[in-house]
Amino acid sequence: MNRFVNERKSNWKRLEELLSKTEGVSGLRGLPRAEVRELGELYRRAATDLAVARAETRDAKLINYLNSLVIRSHGKIYRAEGQGLNLIWDFFSKDFPQTFRKNWRFVAVAFGVMLLFSVLGFVMVYNDLAFADVIGVGEVRYAVQNKTYWWLNLNEANQVGSAFILVNNIRVSLMAFALGVFFCIGSLFILAFNGLHIGGTLGVCYKLDPSFGNALVTFMVGHGVIELFCIFIASGAGMIIGYAIINPGDLSRTDAVKKKGLESVRLVIGCACILFFAGIIEGFLSPSNLPAWIKYFTGILTGTAMLGYLLLVGREKEDDEEKTSAIENL
Protein backbone atom coordinates (compact mmCIF):
# COMPACT_ATOMS: atom_id res chain seq x y z
CA MET A 1 0.00 0.00 0.00
CA ASN A 2 2.93 2.33 0.58
CA ARG A 3 3.91 1.79 -3.06
CA PHE A 4 0.33 2.60 -4.06
CA VAL A 5 0.45 5.89 -2.15
CA ASN A 6 3.90 6.88 -3.40
CA GLU A 7 2.96 6.28 -7.04
CA ARG A 8 -0.20 8.35 -6.85
CA LYS A 9 0.32 11.07 -4.27
CA SER A 10 1.77 13.45 -6.89
CA ASN A 11 -1.50 13.19 -8.81
CA TRP A 12 -3.50 13.88 -5.68
CA LYS A 13 -1.36 16.89 -4.83
CA ARG A 14 -1.74 18.26 -8.36
CA LEU A 15 -5.53 17.78 -8.16
CA GLU A 16 -5.57 19.74 -4.90
CA GLU A 17 -3.61 22.55 -6.57
CA LEU A 18 -6.08 22.74 -9.44
CA LEU A 19 -9.04 22.70 -7.07
CA SER A 20 -7.55 25.57 -5.10
CA LYS A 21 -7.35 27.57 -8.33
CA THR A 22 -11.08 27.12 -8.91
CA GLU A 23 -12.00 28.80 -5.64
CA GLY A 24 -13.82 32.01 -6.40
CA VAL A 25 -16.55 33.35 -8.65
CA SER A 26 -15.26 32.05 -11.97
CA GLY A 27 -14.77 28.44 -10.82
CA LEU A 28 -13.62 26.10 -13.59
CA ARG A 29 -14.01 28.86 -16.16
CA GLY A 30 -11.08 30.63 -14.58
CA LEU A 31 -8.70 27.80 -15.56
CA PRO A 32 -6.93 27.50 -18.91
CA ARG A 33 -8.47 24.89 -21.19
CA ALA A 34 -5.54 22.48 -20.72
CA GLU A 35 -5.88 22.58 -16.93
CA VAL A 36 -9.62 21.99 -17.15
CA ARG A 37 -8.97 18.79 -19.05
CA GLU A 38 -6.18 17.86 -16.63
CA LEU A 39 -8.51 18.34 -13.67
CA GLY A 40 -11.07 16.04 -15.26
CA GLU A 41 -8.49 13.33 -15.86
CA LEU A 42 -7.08 13.60 -12.33
CA TYR A 43 -10.60 13.44 -10.90
CA ARG A 44 -11.29 10.18 -12.71
CA ARG A 45 -7.98 8.73 -11.50
CA ALA A 46 -8.70 9.81 -7.91
CA ALA A 47 -12.12 8.13 -8.08
CA THR A 48 -10.42 4.91 -9.23
CA ASP A 49 -7.81 5.22 -6.47
CA LEU A 50 -10.59 5.63 -3.90
CA ALA A 51 -12.23 2.41 -5.08
CA VAL A 52 -8.90 0.56 -4.85
CA ALA A 53 -8.18 1.96 -1.39
CA ARG A 54 -11.59 0.86 -0.10
CA ALA A 55 -11.11 -2.64 -1.49
CA GLU A 56 -7.51 -3.28 -0.50
CA THR A 57 -6.81 -1.30 2.67
CA ARG A 58 -8.34 -0.47 6.01
CA ASP A 59 -6.46 2.81 6.23
CA ALA A 60 -9.33 5.06 7.27
CA LYS A 61 -7.21 8.19 7.00
CA LEU A 62 -6.31 7.49 3.36
CA ILE A 63 -9.89 6.59 2.46
CA ASN A 64 -11.28 9.74 4.07
CA TYR A 65 -8.67 11.87 2.30
CA LEU A 66 -9.44 10.41 -1.12
CA ASN A 67 -13.18 10.54 -0.49
CA SER A 68 -12.94 14.23 0.37
CA LEU A 69 -10.81 14.90 -2.71
CA VAL A 70 -13.24 13.12 -5.02
CA ILE A 71 -16.26 14.91 -3.53
CA ARG A 72 -14.59 18.31 -3.94
CA SER A 73 -13.68 17.51 -7.54
CA HIS A 74 -17.14 16.23 -8.36
CA GLY A 75 -18.72 19.36 -6.92
CA LYS A 76 -16.54 21.62 -9.06
CA ILE A 77 -16.94 19.69 -12.29
CA TYR A 78 -20.68 19.21 -12.06
CA ARG A 79 -21.30 22.57 -10.46
CA ALA A 80 -23.19 21.11 -7.56
CA GLU A 81 -22.64 24.07 -5.21
CA GLY A 82 -25.56 26.47 -5.58
CA GLN A 83 -25.71 26.47 -9.35
CA GLY A 84 -29.50 26.45 -9.81
CA LEU A 85 -29.87 30.13 -10.63
CA ASN A 86 -26.55 30.17 -12.47
CA LEU A 87 -27.73 27.37 -14.75
CA ILE A 88 -30.85 29.36 -15.59
CA TRP A 89 -28.75 32.47 -16.19
CA ASP A 90 -26.30 30.56 -18.36
CA PHE A 91 -29.15 29.12 -20.39
CA PHE A 92 -30.73 32.47 -21.27
CA SER A 93 -27.52 34.50 -21.44
CA LYS A 94 -25.58 32.02 -23.55
CA ASP A 95 -26.95 28.55 -24.38
CA PHE A 96 -30.27 29.50 -25.96
CA PRO A 97 -29.10 32.39 -28.19
CA GLN A 98 -25.89 30.60 -29.18
CA THR A 99 -27.82 27.48 -30.16
CA PHE A 100 -30.20 29.61 -32.22
CA ARG A 101 -27.34 31.22 -34.13
CA LYS A 102 -25.73 27.85 -34.73
CA ASN A 103 -28.93 26.50 -36.30
CA TRP A 104 -30.47 29.62 -37.82
CA ARG A 105 -30.74 28.03 -41.27
CA PHE A 106 -33.38 25.59 -40.05
CA VAL A 107 -35.36 28.46 -38.55
CA ALA A 108 -35.04 30.37 -41.83
CA VAL A 109 -36.42 27.37 -43.73
CA ALA A 110 -39.36 27.20 -41.31
CA PHE A 111 -40.07 30.90 -41.83
CA GLY A 112 -39.87 30.53 -45.61
CA VAL A 113 -42.23 27.55 -45.72
CA MET A 114 -44.87 29.19 -43.53
CA LEU A 115 -44.61 32.48 -45.43
CA LEU A 116 -45.01 30.67 -48.75
CA PHE A 117 -48.14 28.79 -47.68
CA SER A 118 -49.61 31.85 -45.96
CA VAL A 119 -49.31 33.85 -49.17
CA LEU A 120 -50.61 30.90 -51.17
CA GLY A 121 -53.63 30.49 -48.88
CA PHE A 122 -54.41 34.21 -48.98
CA VAL A 123 -54.17 34.49 -52.76
CA MET A 124 -56.20 31.36 -53.50
CA VAL A 125 -59.01 32.24 -51.07
CA TYR A 126 -59.08 35.88 -52.12
CA ASN A 127 -59.49 34.83 -55.76
CA ASP A 128 -61.97 32.03 -55.05
CA LEU A 129 -63.84 31.85 -51.74
CA ALA A 130 -64.70 28.21 -52.41
CA PHE A 131 -61.12 27.36 -51.56
CA ALA A 132 -61.82 28.45 -47.96
CA ASP A 133 -63.89 25.30 -47.49
CA VAL A 134 -61.10 23.18 -48.92
CA ILE A 135 -58.57 24.33 -46.31
CA GLY A 136 -61.06 24.39 -43.44
CA VAL A 137 -61.69 28.10 -42.89
CA GLY A 138 -65.09 28.32 -44.55
CA GLU A 139 -66.85 29.29 -41.31
CA VAL A 140 -64.91 32.54 -41.27
CA ARG A 141 -67.24 33.80 -44.01
CA TYR A 142 -70.21 33.70 -41.64
CA ALA A 143 -68.26 35.50 -38.93
CA VAL A 144 -67.35 38.29 -41.36
CA GLN A 145 -70.88 38.56 -42.74
CA ASN A 146 -72.37 38.72 -39.23
CA LYS A 147 -69.67 41.05 -37.93
CA THR A 148 -68.72 38.50 -35.27
CA TYR A 149 -65.36 39.58 -33.86
CA TRP A 150 -64.67 36.25 -32.19
CA TRP A 151 -61.36 37.30 -30.68
CA LEU A 152 -63.04 39.93 -28.52
CA ASN A 153 -64.50 37.14 -26.36
CA LEU A 154 -61.16 37.09 -24.59
CA ASN A 155 -62.18 40.35 -22.92
CA GLU A 156 -64.83 38.43 -20.96
CA ALA A 157 -62.24 36.37 -19.08
CA ASN A 158 -58.70 37.52 -19.76
CA GLN A 159 -57.03 35.21 -17.27
CA VAL A 160 -58.78 32.11 -18.60
CA GLY A 161 -58.21 33.16 -22.20
CA SER A 162 -54.55 33.88 -21.59
CA ALA A 163 -54.02 30.47 -19.99
CA PHE A 164 -55.84 28.70 -22.83
CA ILE A 165 -53.84 30.55 -25.47
CA LEU A 166 -50.57 29.82 -23.68
CA VAL A 167 -51.30 26.10 -23.59
CA ASN A 168 -52.40 26.09 -27.22
CA ASN A 169 -49.31 27.96 -28.41
CA ILE A 170 -47.01 25.58 -26.57
CA ARG A 171 -48.97 22.62 -27.96
CA VAL A 172 -48.51 23.81 -31.56
CA SER A 173 -44.81 24.45 -30.99
CA LEU A 174 -44.29 21.02 -29.42
CA MET A 175 -46.14 19.37 -32.31
CA ALA A 176 -43.95 21.19 -34.82
CA PHE A 177 -40.91 20.07 -32.86
CA ALA A 178 -41.89 16.46 -32.21
CA LEU A 179 -43.03 15.71 -35.76
CA GLY A 180 -39.71 16.88 -37.15
CA VAL A 181 -38.24 13.50 -36.24
CA PHE A 182 -40.03 12.11 -39.31
CA PHE A 183 -37.23 13.26 -41.59
CA CYS A 184 -38.30 16.94 -41.23
CA ILE A 185 -41.59 16.23 -43.04
CA GLY A 186 -43.74 16.54 -39.92
CA SER A 187 -42.48 20.02 -39.06
CA LEU A 188 -42.92 21.17 -42.65
CA PHE A 189 -46.51 19.86 -42.62
CA ILE A 190 -47.39 21.78 -39.45
CA LEU A 191 -45.91 24.95 -40.96
CA ALA A 192 -47.76 24.50 -44.24
CA PHE A 193 -51.03 23.69 -42.48
CA ASN A 194 -50.90 26.70 -40.16
CA GLY A 195 -49.70 28.94 -42.98
CA LEU A 196 -52.68 27.98 -45.16
CA HIS A 197 -55.08 28.61 -42.27
CA ILE A 198 -53.66 32.02 -41.40
CA GLY A 199 -53.44 33.15 -44.99
CA GLY A 200 -56.85 31.68 -45.84
CA THR A 201 -58.53 33.37 -42.88
CA LEU A 202 -57.10 36.74 -43.82
CA GLY A 203 -58.04 36.13 -47.44
CA VAL A 204 -61.71 35.61 -46.49
CA CYS A 205 -61.72 38.70 -44.30
CA TYR A 206 -60.15 41.04 -46.85
CA LYS A 207 -62.28 39.66 -49.68
CA LEU A 208 -65.58 40.24 -47.89
CA ASP A 209 -64.78 43.21 -45.65
CA PRO A 210 -61.35 44.88 -45.59
CA SER A 211 -62.19 46.69 -42.34
CA PHE A 212 -62.81 43.32 -40.70
CA GLY A 213 -59.45 42.12 -41.99
CA ASN A 214 -57.74 45.21 -40.58
CA ALA A 215 -59.34 44.57 -37.20
CA LEU A 216 -58.11 40.98 -37.20
CA VAL A 217 -54.57 42.01 -38.14
CA THR A 218 -54.62 44.64 -35.39
CA PHE A 219 -55.55 41.90 -32.93
CA MET A 220 -52.83 39.54 -34.22
CA VAL A 221 -49.89 41.91 -34.49
CA GLY A 222 -49.32 42.56 -30.78
CA HIS A 223 -48.60 38.97 -29.88
CA GLY A 224 -48.21 37.39 -33.30
CA VAL A 225 -44.65 38.46 -34.05
CA ILE A 226 -42.98 36.62 -31.18
CA GLU A 227 -45.56 33.83 -31.27
CA LEU A 228 -44.82 33.02 -34.90
CA PHE A 229 -41.10 33.45 -34.27
CA CYS A 230 -41.31 30.78 -31.57
CA ILE A 231 -43.19 28.44 -33.91
CA PHE A 232 -40.44 28.92 -36.51
CA ILE A 233 -37.78 28.12 -33.91
CA ALA A 234 -39.64 25.05 -32.61
CA SER A 235 -40.16 23.80 -36.16
CA GLY A 236 -36.49 24.39 -36.90
CA ALA A 237 -35.61 22.43 -33.76
CA GLY A 238 -37.65 19.50 -35.02
CA MET A 239 -35.96 19.66 -38.41
CA ILE A 240 -32.55 19.63 -36.73
CA ILE A 241 -33.28 16.14 -35.42
CA GLY A 242 -34.86 15.03 -38.67
CA TYR A 243 -31.87 16.19 -40.66
CA ALA A 244 -29.48 14.47 -38.23
CA ILE A 245 -31.24 11.21 -39.11
CA ILE A 246 -30.99 11.92 -42.82
CA ASN A 247 -27.40 13.18 -42.74
CA PRO A 248 -25.51 12.19 -39.55
CA GLY A 249 -22.17 13.33 -41.01
CA ASP A 250 -19.12 11.71 -39.41
CA LEU A 251 -21.14 10.41 -36.46
CA SER A 252 -23.37 7.39 -36.20
CA ARG A 253 -27.07 8.19 -36.49
CA THR A 254 -27.55 7.49 -32.78
CA ASP A 255 -24.74 9.85 -31.75
CA ALA A 256 -25.87 12.50 -34.23
CA VAL A 257 -29.43 12.41 -32.88
CA LYS A 258 -28.16 12.62 -29.30
CA LYS A 259 -25.94 15.60 -30.09
CA LYS A 260 -28.52 17.49 -32.14
CA GLY A 261 -31.29 16.47 -29.77
CA LEU A 262 -29.67 18.44 -26.95
CA GLU A 263 -29.51 21.53 -29.15
CA SER A 264 -33.14 21.07 -30.18
CA VAL A 265 -34.33 20.75 -26.60
CA ARG A 266 -32.57 24.00 -25.70
CA LEU A 267 -34.45 25.79 -28.46
CA VAL A 268 -37.82 24.34 -27.45
CA ILE A 269 -37.35 25.21 -23.77
CA GLY A 270 -36.44 28.77 -24.72
CA CYS A 271 -39.50 29.02 -26.95
CA ALA A 272 -41.82 27.75 -24.23
CA CYS A 273 -40.61 30.50 -21.90
CA ILE A 274 -41.06 33.21 -24.54
CA LEU A 275 -44.53 31.89 -25.44
CA PHE A 276 -45.52 32.59 -21.85
CA PHE A 277 -45.19 36.32 -22.57
CA ALA A 278 -46.93 35.95 -25.94
CA GLY A 279 -49.89 34.32 -24.17
CA ILE A 280 -50.12 37.20 -21.71
CA ILE A 281 -50.08 39.76 -24.52
CA GLU A 282 -52.67 37.83 -26.51
CA GLY A 283 -54.94 37.39 -23.52
CA PHE A 284 -54.81 40.95 -22.20
CA LEU A 285 -53.48 43.47 -24.72
CA SER A 286 -54.53 42.10 -28.11
CA PRO A 287 -58.33 41.95 -27.50
CA SER A 288 -58.36 45.21 -25.52
CA ASN A 289 -59.76 48.53 -26.68
CA LEU A 290 -56.36 50.17 -26.69
CA PRO A 291 -55.45 52.16 -29.83
CA ALA A 292 -54.18 50.15 -32.79
CA TRP A 293 -50.84 51.95 -32.77
CA ILE A 294 -50.06 50.57 -29.31
CA LYS A 295 -50.62 47.01 -30.55
CA TYR A 296 -48.50 47.58 -33.64
CA PHE A 297 -45.80 49.17 -31.52
CA THR A 298 -45.89 46.22 -29.11
CA GLY A 299 -45.51 43.75 -31.97
CA ILE A 300 -42.59 45.64 -33.50
CA LEU A 301 -40.91 46.20 -30.13
CA THR A 302 -41.20 42.59 -28.93
CA GLY A 303 -40.14 41.20 -32.30
CA THR A 304 -37.12 43.50 -32.50
CA ALA A 305 -36.15 42.74 -28.90
CA MET A 306 -36.39 39.00 -29.46
CA LEU A 307 -34.37 39.11 -32.69
CA GLY A 308 -31.74 41.32 -31.09
CA TYR A 309 -31.52 39.02 -28.09
CA LEU A 310 -31.06 35.92 -30.23
CA LEU A 311 -28.50 37.53 -32.54
CA LEU A 312 -26.41 39.48 -30.04
CA VAL A 313 -26.55 37.93 -26.57
CA GLY A 314 -23.94 35.34 -25.60
CA ARG A 315 -21.26 36.20 -28.13
CA GLU A 316 -17.90 35.17 -26.68
CA LYS A 317 -14.36 34.60 -27.83
CA GLU A 318 -13.49 31.32 -29.50
CA ASP A 319 -11.25 30.27 -26.65
CA ASP A 320 -14.07 30.73 -24.11
CA GLU A 321 -16.42 28.59 -26.17
CA GLU A 322 -13.83 25.81 -26.43
CA LYS A 323 -13.23 26.01 -22.71
CA THR A 324 -16.95 25.62 -22.06
CA SER A 325 -17.03 22.58 -24.34
CA ALA A 326 -14.12 21.07 -22.45
CA ILE A 327 -15.93 21.56 -19.14
CA GLU A 328 -19.15 19.99 -20.44
CA ASN A 329 -17.23 16.99 -21.75
CA LEU A 330 -15.62 16.17 -18.39
N, C-alpha and C positions, 0 to 999 in steps of 0.2 A: 504493500500500500504506500510505503514511502516513495517507491519508484513512481507510482501512479501520481502522487502529489507533485513530485519534482518535475515530472514531464509536463504537467498541465498548469502549474501555478503561474507561469508567465502569461498564459492565455487569460487566466482569471484576473490577474493584475491589470492587463491591458483592457479587459472588459470594464473593470472598475474605473479606469481612467476615462474611457469613452463615456460611461454613464455620468461621470462627474461633469463632463463637458456639456451634457444635455440639460443640466439643471438651469432653470430660467424660463423665460417666456417662450423663446423660440423652440426649445426642445430639440428633437431630432433635426429639424429644419436648420438649426444653427451649425450642423456639422457639414463638412465637405462630403460630396457624394461618395468618395472612396471610403471614408470612415463610416458612413451609414451602412454600406455593404459589409464592412469589416465587423461592425457591431452585430449585424444580423447573423453572420457566420459564427462569431464567438458566442453569441447567445445559444445557437443550436448546439455547439460543442459543450457548453456549460450544462445544458439540459441533459445531454447524453452522459456527461460526467456525473451528474447528480443521480441518474438512474443506476450507474455502475457503483457509485459509493453506497447507495442504499442496499444494493444486492450483495456486495462483497465486503462491507465493513460495518462495524458497530460504532464507529467514531462519530458520536453525536455532534461534536463540534464541527467537524468537516461537513457533515450532512446539513447542519443548520446554516453554515456559511454558504454552501452552494445553493441551498434552497432560497436563501435571501437574495443571492445574486441573480438567480433565474427569475424570481418574482419581480425584482427591480427592472430587469431587462424586458420582461414581458410587458410590464406596465408602460414602459417608454415606447416600445415598438407598436403596441396596439392601442396606445393612447387611452389607457384605462382610467387615468386620473382626471376626473372632472371634464371630460371632453364632450359632453352632450351638446351644450350650446355651441362649442367650437365646431363640432361636426355640422351643425345646422348652418353656422356662419360660413364655413368652408364650402358647403354645398351651393349656397346662393351667391357667394362672392367669387367662386372660382369654378366649381365642378359643372354646374348647370350651364352657365354661359360659354365655357370653354368647349363643352360637349356639343353645344349648338353650333358653334363656329366650325368645329371639326366635321360636322355632318350637314352643313347648310344646304348642300346640293339636293339631299333627299327632301328637305323642307321646301326648296324651290320647286321641285317636281310636283309636290303635293299642291302648292299654290297654283302652279300652271294648270294642272288637271282640273281643279275645282273652278278656276276662272274660266277655262274653256267650256266646261259643261254649264256653268251659270249663264254665260253669254249665249250658248246654244239653246238652252231652255227658254231664255227671255225672247230671243229672236223667233223661235219656232212658235211659241204661244202667242206672241204679239201679232204674228202674221196669220195664225190660224188658231182660234180659241179651242177648237176641237182637240188640239194636242194637249191641252190642260188635263183632260180626262185620261189621256194615255199615260201621263207621268204622275197622276194621282193628286192634282191640285185643282180639280174641277170645282170643288165646293167653294173655292175662293170667289168664284163668279157671283154666287148668291150673297156672300158677305159684302162684296163691293156694291152690288145692286141695292142691297138693303141698308147700306151705310153702317154695317156692323163692324166697329173697330174692336176686334176681339182682344187685342193686346191691352186695351184699357181695363180689362177685368182685373189685371194685377193690382190696380189701385184699391180694390175692395179688400185685399188681404196681402199687403206687401211682404210680410214676413213669410207667409206660407208660399206665396208665389216665388219669392227669392230662393227659398229652400228647394222647391220643385225644379226651378230652372237650373240651379247649381247641380243637382243630382243628374238631370237630363244632359247637361253639357259634359259632365264627367263621363257619363255613360257613352255618349257619342265618341268622345275622345278615346276611351278605352276600347271601344269596338274597332275604331280605325287603327288603333295600335295592335290589338290582338289578332285581327284578321290579316295583318301584314305578313304573318308567318307563312301564309299560303303563297309563297313566292311573289310577294308584293301585290298580288292581284286583289286580295281582300281590301287592303287600304285604298287602292285605286277605285274599287267599286263604291266604297263608302263616300269617297270624295265626289265621284261622278253622280251618285244618287242624290247627295245633299246639294250639289251644285245645280242639278236639274230642278230640284224643288225650290230652291231660293230664286233662281232665275225665272222659273215658270210662274211662281207666285207674283213676282214683280211684273212679269209680262202681262198677266191678267189684270193687275191693278192699273197699270199705265194704259192698257188698251181701253178699258172701260171708263176709267176716271183718273186722270193724272193727279188730281189733288189727293185722292185716296192713296195713290202710290207714293206721293211726297210725304204723306203722314206716316206711312209704313217705314219709309227710309229714315225719317226723323227718329222714329222709335228705335230702329235697328242700329243706328250709327254710334250711339253712346257706348253700348257694350259690345257691338258686333266686331269692332276692329280687333280687340285683344281676344275675343272669343274665337273668331275665325283663325287668328294667328296660332292659338293653342291647338286647334284642330289640325292645322297644317303641320305643326311640330309633332303632334301625336301620330299623325299618319306617316310622317317621315320616320319616326321612331320605329313604327311597324315595318316599314320598307327596309330599314337598316338590317333587321333580322332576316327578312325575306331575301334580301340580296346576299347576305352572308351565307345562306343556304345555297343560293345559285352559284355564287363565286366566292368560295372560302379563301382564295389566294394561296399563300404558302402554308396555311394552317389546315388541320383536318376540319371537317364540317362541324364536328362537336365543339372543338376549341374556338372556331370562328364564331359560332352562335353564342358561346359563353362570353367571349370578349365583347362582341357587339351587343349582346343582351344587356350587359351592365350599362353600356352607354345609353341604350334605349330606355331602360328603367329610369335613369337619371332625368331624361327628357320628359317622360310621362309624369314623374313626381313633380317636377317643376311646373308643368302645365296644370296639374290638378290644383296646385296652390294658387296659380294666377287665375284660374277659372273661378275660384272662390270670390275674387274681387269682381269678375265679370258678372257673376250671379247677383251680387249685391247691387251693381249698377243697373242690371236689367230688371231687378225686382223693385227698385225704389226710384231711380232717376229716369229711366227710359219711358215708363208709362205716365210720368208726372206731367203736370201742366206747365212746367218750366219752359221758357222760350226755346225755340229750336236751336238758336245759336249756341246755347249752353250745351246742348246735347252733341252738336257737331264739334264744339270745342273740346268736350270731354273725350270724344272718340279720337280726335287728332292728337290730343295730349297724351292719352293712355297708350295709343299706338306708337307714337314717337318715343315715349319713355321706355316702352318694352323693347323696341328695336334698338335703342341706344344702349340699354342695359345688356342685351344679348351680344351686341357687337363690341362693346367697349370694356365691360367689367371683366376682371380676372386676367387681363393681359400681363404676362410675366416674362422674364428673360428665359431663354432656352435652358440655361443651366438649372434654374429653379424648377422648371417642369421635369427635367430629367431626375433631379433630386427627389421630387415628389413621387415619381414612378419607382425609384429605387426603394423608397420607404414603403410604398404599397405592396411591393413584391417581396418584402421580408417574410 
